Amino acid sequence: MRKNLRVIIPVAGIGSRLRPHTHTVPKPLIPVAGKPVLGHVIDPILELEPEEFTFVIGHMGDQIADYVRDKYNVKSSFVEQTDLLGLGYAVYLALRDSDNTPVLIALGDTIARTNFSEFISGGGNIIALSEVENPDRFGVALVEGDKITAFEEKQENAISNLALIGLYYFEEPEMLKKQLEKLIRSGKKTSGEIQLTDALEFMIRDGVKFRPFLVNGWYDCGERVSMLETNRSLLSESSEVADYPGSVIIPPVYISPSAIIEESVIGPFVSISDNAKIHRSVIRDSIICDGAAVEFCLLDSSLIGEQAVVRGTYCRLNVGDSSEFGYI
């Protein structure tokens, strides 16, 4: 454990790529493998016994605050981001009134499967990276030996295939705060936003040293397809299956104890949340959110939103596309 460790989790985004679901639920609270994405982000960090969590909230931030206060007995503060100017701006808001104590930054829509104690154990400035096939979609880092020599925000001809996965540690974050202040004052933006990656690159140019930390298991929950992929991966780690008379359950699945399953075939790779009701349906590779009802349907690769009601005649449906249902 690092003394006085503070954790910053930016969760202010509107989640436009997950509409229509994010019209009523903030992206970090959409469930995968039995609990909200944000729960998967927070839970492994708790082993570090941080002094405080700071959440940068915006879109339906009251739901984020209610979830954290209800589920976690940890000291938490909430900073509102009214101007969605990018990750760099969000981090600046969280750092603005803080002292120079250690900070761990973890994105609220990215799940990292790693040893967090090992991640921060070396001290200094540490950036989590993972090798990707499409580096043009990410901020990337150039690594030489045991240090990072350059950062670059999304570019067509990326300098590296090592992507920044949204996990950062700063033993003394004062320099980061100063560089973010400079970015904001200068008005410099990349792709229309104040980028954290730009601040990191300027820190390197000023002689600040960064160490890489390679992570193999990490999951992006920023859009429907990647969220379903995350659901599959996390469910594969569990094999618990309850008995539902009259139904067939094909693991791996997660079914909330409060869900009702009647005369259905569920699985594999299905997550069914609290108070959902499934009746005479076949569902695989899907996420069914809180309070949803599915009747007489065949669902595959679907994300059914909170309180949604879907009825059909054994056709293939996808509530992730609001044009098909008029559902918001």
N, C-alpha and C positions, 0 to 999 in steps of 0.2 A: 504494500500500500504506500502511495505517495502522500506525505503529510499535506493537508489542506487542499487536496485535489478537488478541482471543480470540473464538472462535466457540462459542456454546452451542446444542446441538441436543437438545431434549426428545424422547425416544422411549420413555417409560415406559408409555404407554397399553396396555390389554389388547386393543384392536381388536375389541370385541364385535360391531360391525356387519359384520365380515368373517369371522365364524365360519361354517363350522367350520375354515377355513384357519388362523386364529390360535390354534387349540388346540395347534398344533405348530410354527408359525413366527411370529415377531413381525411385526406389520403392516409396518414399514419394510423388511423383507427380502422381501416378496412382489414378484416381478419385473414390470416393465412395460417394453415395448420393449427387451428384451435385458439389463436389469440391475435389481437391486433398487431400490425407490423411494429408499432412503437413498443409493445411489450417485448417482442423479440430483440429490439435494440437495447432496451433498458436492462433486461434481466441479467445478461452476462457481465454487464458493467458493475453491477452491485457487488461483485466479489472484490472489487477494489476499495470498497467502503468509502466512496467519495464524500466530501464534506457537504457538497451542494450540487444540485442539478439546476441548470438554467435552460429554460425552453424559450426559443424565439418563436412566438406565435403570431398568427395573422388570421387566415381564413378559418372561421368557426373555431377560433382559439379557445373559446370557453369550453368546448367539448374536450379539447386536449387537457386543459387544466382540471376539469372534473375527473377525467380518467386517471390522471396521475395522482391526484389527491385521494381518490377512492381506492386505488390499487396499491399504492406504495407509501410506506412510512419513511419517507426521506425528506430532507430539507429541500424545498424546490422554490424557485422564483420564475416568473414569467415576464418576458420582455416583448412588448408588442411591436411588430414591424408593419407599419402602415404603408410604407412605400416598398414595393417589391422590386428592389434594385439589385438582387442577386445574392449569392452566398457570401461574398466578401462583405457586403453591407450588413447582412444578418449577423455575422460573427463580430463585426465592429460594434453593433448595438449591444451584444452580450458582454463585450470586453470594455466598453466605454467607461464604466464607473468602477471597474475592478482593480485590484492590486496585482502585483507581479507574481502571484502564486501559480503552481502548475495547472495546466488546462488540458483536458481531453475533449476533442470535438468529434462528434459522431452524427452523421446525417440521419434524419428521422425516417427516411424511406429506403435505407440500405442496411441489410443485415450482414454483419461480418461474423463468420464462424472462426474464431481465433482465440488464443490465450491472451486475455487482456493484461494479465499481470506480467507476462513475458513482453508484451508490446511496449509497456512503459518502463520496463526494468532498466534499460540502458541510460535513461535520462536524456538530456539535450532536446533536440527537435527530431521527431520521428514521424515519417509519413508512410502509411500503409499503401502498398501497391500490389497489383495483380496483372499477370500477363494476359492480354486480350488479342483477339484476332482482328478487331475493328477499332484501332486506337484513335481514328479520326472522330469518334463519338465521345471521347473523353479528354479531360485534362491528363497530361502524361508527364512522366519524369524521366530524365536521362541519368542513368546510374553508371558510375565508373568505380569499380572496386567496392568499397564499403560506404560510399557517399553519393549523394545526389548532386549532380553538377548543373542541372538546368531543369526548369519547369516550363510547360507550354500548355495553353488552353487549346481547345478543339481546333485542329488544323487538318487540311486534306492530306498533306505529306508530313505526318507526325514524326518527331525526332526519336520516338521510342514506342514500343508496344507495351510499356508498363504503365497501366492506368492508375490514377488516383481513385481509390474506391470510397472515399468519404470518411476516413478515419485518420485523425491527426493528434499528435501530442506535442505540447510545448512546455518545457520545464520553466521557462521564463518568457511569458507571452508579450512582454512590453514592446519588443521590437515589432512583433506582428501588429499590435495595435497601432503603433506609429506609422507603419507602412500603409495600413488600411486608411488611416486618417489622411495621409498624403494622396492616396488614390481618390478619395472622396472629394478632397479640396480641389484636386486637379481636374476633376470631371472625366478622367480616363475610364472608358468602358470597353469591354470586349464582348461582342455579340449583344450589345445593348445593356450589359450588366456590369456591376462592380465585382470582379472575379477574385476569389481567394487565391487562385493560381497565380494571378499577376502579382499579388502581394508577396507570395512565396518566392517568385522569380527575382523581385527587387531585393528581397532579403539576401538571396544568394549573391547578387551583385555587390551587396554591401559587406560581404564576407561572412555571413551567417552560415553555419554548417547544418546540414540535414542528413539523417541516416534513413535508408530504406528499410522497410519491414514487409517481406513478401507474405501475402495471404492467398491461399488457394480457394477457400470456401467463402464466397460472398454473393449476396443476392440483391438485385435491384428490384424494387417494387414500385417503379414509377409509371408503369402502364400495365394494361390487362394481360398481355402475353407474358411479360416477365413476372408478373405476380403469380400467374398460374404455374410457371416454371419453378418459382420459389416454393409454392405450395407442394408441388410434387417432390422436390428435394427434401424439404423438411419433414413431410409425412413419411418419407422412406426411412427416417431415423427411428420411427416408432412402429410397433406391431400390435398395439392394444386394440382389441375388437370386442365390443359388447354383443350380446345376443338379442336379436329383434325377431321374435316369432312371426312367421309369415313373410319375412323379408330375407334377402340374401345380401350379406355384407362381404365384399371382396377387398381385403386389405392391400395397401395401407390406407386407412381413412381416419378422420377425426369426426366424431359425432358428439355434440354437446349432450350431457345428461338430460337437459330440458327440451331437447328436440324430440319430435314425434315422427316415427318412421312406420309407415303402413303399406304392406303389400308392394314392396319396392325392391329394386336391385341397386345397391349403392357401392361404388368403387370400380376400379381402384382410383386412388388419388383424389378423394373427395373430402372437403372440409365443410361441415354443417354446424352453424353457430347456434347460439341460444334461442330457444323458442321457435325455431324453424319447424315447419311441418311438411313432410314429404308423403304423398299419397299416390299409390299406383303409378310410379315413375321409375325410369331407369336413368341413373346419373353416374357419370364417370368424369374424371379429370376436371373438376369444377369446384367453385367456392360458393356456398350458399350462406348469405349474411343473416344477421339477427332478425328474427321475426318474419322471414320470408316464407311464402307458401308455394309449393310446386305440386301440381296435380296433373296426372295423365300426360306426362311429358317424357321425352327422350332428350337428355341434355348431355352435351359433350363439349369440353373446353369452354365452359361458361362461367360468368361471374354474375350471380343473381344478387341484386342490391338489397339493402336493409328495408324490411317491410314490403318488398315487392311481392306481387301475386302473379304467378304464371300458370296458366291453364292451357292445355293443348290436346291434341289427339295423336300422341306419340310421334310428334315431329321434332326436328332438331332446332333448338332455340338458343338464342344468345342475348341475354338482357344487357350485356355490355354495350350493345348498340341501341341507343334510345329510339332510333328511327323505326325499329321493328315493333316497338311496343307502345311508344308514346309515354314511356315511363320516365319519371324524374324522381 
